[in-house]
Amino acid sequence: MSALTIVFTILQVLSGLAVTVIVLMQSGKSAGLSGSISGGADTFLSKGQAKTLDAKLAKATKWFALAFVLLTLILNLI
């Protein structure tokens, strides 16, 4: 195993752990019947939704998942 493979493997494990932790930190999207009733008000009053913690966690999930997939492809090619 070369040093480059070891570095990419460590980065892949760290990104996989980061994706797992970030997904577990997010709140659930389904709030049951009360969530469907108040959904109209939620979309109207959510102008600053991109600044919430859940929005930041969703963005981080996408980036870490992309890094995980790219590292998997790189390790497959090495």
Backbone as numpy.savetxt, mean C-alpha at the origin, in Angstrom:
# Nx Ny Nz CAx CAy CAz Cx Cy Cz
25.57 -17.30 -4.56 24.74 -16.12 -4.56 25.63 -14.88 -4.56
25.41 -13.99 -5.49 26.24 -12.79 -5.57 25.74 -11.74 -4.58
26.57 -10.74 -4.39 26.22 -9.67 -3.46 25.01 -8.88 -3.96
24.90 -8.72 -5.28 23.77 -8.00 -5.85 22.45 -8.72 -5.59
22.47 -10.03 -5.69 21.28 -10.82 -5.43 20.87 -10.73 -3.96
21.85 -10.73 -3.09 21.55 -10.61 -1.66 20.94 -9.25 -1.34
21.47 -8.19 -1.94 20.94 -6.84 -1.72 19.51 -6.75 -2.23
19.24 -7.25 -3.43 17.88 -7.21 -3.97 16.92 -8.06 -3.16
17.39 -9.18 -2.64 16.54 -10.03 -1.82 16.18 -9.34 -0.51
17.14 -8.68 0.10 16.86 -7.95 1.34 15.88 -6.81 1.08
16.06 -6.09 -0.02 15.13 -5.01 -0.38 13.73 -5.55 -0.65
13.65 -6.72 -1.28 12.34 -7.31 -1.56 11.64 -7.73 -0.27
12.38 -8.31 0.66 11.77 -8.71 1.93 11.29 -7.48 2.70
12.09 -6.42 2.70 11.69 -5.20 3.40 10.46 -4.55 2.76
10.41 -4.55 1.43 9.24 -3.96 0.77 8.00 -4.82 0.98
8.17 -6.13 1.03 7.03 -7.00 1.32 6.51 -6.80 2.73
7.42 -6.65 3.69 7.00 -6.37 5.06 6.32 -5.00 5.16
6.84 -4.02 4.42 6.24 -2.69 4.44 4.83 -2.72 3.87
4.62 -3.44 2.78 3.27 -3.55 2.20 2.33 -4.20 3.21
2.78 -5.25 3.88 1.94 -5.94 4.85 1.56 -5.02 6.00
2.52 -4.30 6.54 2.25 -3.41 7.67 1.34 -2.26 7.27
1.58 -1.68 6.10 0.77 -0.55 5.64 -0.67 -0.99 5.38
-0.86 -2.16 4.80 -2.22 -2.64 4.54 -2.94 -2.91 5.85
-2.24 -3.45 6.82 -2.87 -3.70 8.11 -3.19 -2.42 8.88
-2.48 -1.35 8.60 -2.74 -0.07 9.27 -3.95 0.66 8.69
-4.34 0.31 7.47 -5.46 1.00 6.84 -6.77 0.59 7.49
-7.71 1.53 7.50 -9.03 1.21 8.02 -9.84 0.51 6.94
-10.84 -0.25 7.36 -11.65 -0.99 6.41 -12.49 -0.07 5.54
-12.71 -0.47 4.30 -13.49 0.34 3.38 -14.99 0.12 3.53
-15.39 -1.02 4.03 -16.83 -1.28 4.17 -17.26 -0.98 5.60
-18.15 -0.02 5.73 -18.63 0.37 7.04 -20.02 -0.19 7.29
-20.45 -1.13 6.49 -21.78 -1.73 6.67 -22.88 -0.84 6.12
-24.07 -0.99 6.65 -25.23 -0.24 6.17 -25.09 1.24 6.47
-24.54 1.59 7.62 -24.39 3.01 7.96 -23.42 3.71 7.00
-22.45 2.98 6.50 -21.52 3.56 5.54 -22.16 3.83 4.21
-23.11 2.99 3.80 -23.77 3.22 2.52 -24.79 4.34 2.61
-25.38 4.54 3.77 -26.34 5.63 3.94 -25.62 6.97 4.00
-24.56 7.06 4.73 -23.85 8.33 4.86 -22.80 8.53 3.77
-22.80 7.70 2.77 -21.80 7.80 1.71 -21.91 9.06 0.90
-23.14 9.57 0.66 -23.31 10.79 -0.11 -22.71 11.98 0.59
-22.93 12.09 1.88 -22.36 13.20 2.64 -20.84 13.06 2.74
-20.39 11.85 2.77 -18.95 11.63 2.89 -18.22 12.11 1.65
-18.78 11.87 0.47 -18.11 12.33 -0.75 -18.23 13.84 -0.91
-19.33 14.43 -0.42 -19.51 15.87 -0.53 -18.55 16.62 0.39
-18.34 16.08 1.56 -17.52 16.78 2.55 -16.06 16.37 2.53
-15.67 15.54 1.57 -14.29 15.03 1.57 -13.42 15.75 0.55
-13.41 17.08 0.62 -12.55 17.84 -0.29 -11.07 17.60 0.00
-10.71 17.50 1.27 -9.32 17.30 1.65 -8.99 15.83 1.89
-9.62 14.95 1.13 -9.44 13.52 1.35 -8.01 13.06 1.05
-7.33 13.75 0.14 -5.96 13.35 -0.22 -4.99 13.60 0.92
-5.40 14.38 1.91 -4.51 14.71 3.02 -4.75 13.81 4.23
-5.69 12.90 4.16 -5.97 12.05 5.30 -4.93 10.95 5.42
-4.90 10.33 6.58 -3.94 9.26 6.81 -4.22 8.06 5.91
-5.51 7.73 5.71 -5.85 6.60 4.85 -5.42 6.84 3.41
-5.53 8.06 2.94 -5.11 8.36 1.57 -3.60 8.25 1.43
-2.87 8.69 2.46 -1.42 8.57 2.42 -0.99 7.12 2.49
-1.69 6.33 3.31 -1.37 4.91 3.40 -1.69 4.19 2.10
-2.77 4.58 1.43 -3.11 3.96 0.14 -2.06 4.28 -0.91
-1.57 5.50 -0.90 -0.52 5.89 -1.85 0.78 5.13 -1.55
1.11 5.00 -0.27 2.33 4.27 0.11 2.20 2.79 -0.26
0.99 2.24 -0.14 0.77 0.85 -0.52 1.06 0.64 -1.99
0.60 1.55 -2.81 0.83 1.43 -4.25 2.32 1.48 -4.58
3.05 2.39 -3.95 4.47 2.54 -4.25 5.29 1.34 -3.76
4.98 0.87 -2.55 5.72 -0.28 -2.04 5.36 -1.55 -2.80
4.11 -1.68 -3.23 3.73 -2.85 -4.03 4.43 -2.81 -5.39
4.53 -1.64 -5.98 5.26 -1.51 -7.24 6.73 -1.88 -7.07
7.33 -1.42 -5.98 8.73 -1.77 -5.71 8.88 -3.27 -5.52
7.92 -3.90 -4.83 7.98 -5.34 -4.61 7.90 -6.10 -5.93
7.01 -5.67 -6.81 6.86 -6.35 -8.11 8.12 -6.16 -8.95
8.65 -4.95 -8.99 9.86 -4.70 -9.77 11.06 -5.49 -9.24
11.19 -5.55 -7.92 12.28 -6.33 -7.34 12.12 -7.81 -7.63
10.87 -8.30 -7.65 10.63 -9.69 -8.00 11.05 -9.98 -9.43
10.70 -9.07 -10.33 11.10 -9.24 -11.73 12.62 -9.18 -11.90
13.26 -8.27 -11.20 14.71 -8.15 -11.30 15.38 -9.41 -10.77
14.90 -9.91 -9.64 15.48 -11.13 -9.08 15.25 -12.34 -9.97
14.15 -12.34 -10.69 13.87 -13.43 -11.61 14.83 -13.39 -12.81
15.22 -12.20 -13.21 16.10 -12.06 -14.37 17.57 -12.30 -14.02
17.92 -12.09 -12.77 19.33 -12.27 -12.36 19.69 -13.73 -12.30
